[in-house]
Amino acid sequence: MGCDRRRHHREKFVPLFRETKAERIVTEHDNPADWRRFARRSIEHIKALGL
């Protein structure tokens, strides 16, 4: 599955996240070479989604 297609797939769930009472969103990567970069980019993406 291509990167754009994966991103679109994940973004379809954004409205559902807003309907839950969840207070946290957990991001995961099997083995990031730079965990700080992974964390920063994850936070930026979640904020860009409006979550």
N, C-alpha and C positions, 0 to 999 in steps of 0.2 A: 504494500500500500504506500503510495507516495506521501511526502510530507504535507502537501496542501490538502490531500484527501483526509489524512489523519487529523489535521487541525480542524477541518470542517466537521468531522465526526464528533470531536470533543466539544466543539462550540454548540452543537445541537442540544447539549445537556445544560447549557447555561440557564435557560428559563426554569428548568427543574431544580437547579441548585437554589434558586431564589425562593422556591416554594417550600423548602425544607426548613426545619428549625436548627439545622447544623450550624455550628459556630466556627468550624475549622474545615479547611480544604487541605488534604494531604497530597503533596507531590512526591514522586518517586523516580529514581533513576538507578539502574542496576549497579553502575560503577562509574560515577562521574570523575573525569580526570581532575576537574577543579570544582570542588563542592561549593565554594563561595560563588563562582560564576553561575553554577546551576541554581543555587538559591536565589540569587539576584534576578536572573532571567525568569524564574518561576513566579516570583513576586510581581515582577513587571507585567508578565502575561496575565496573571489573575486580575491585577488592577485594570489592565486594558480591557478585559472582559466586563468590567464593572462589578466585580464581585468583592 
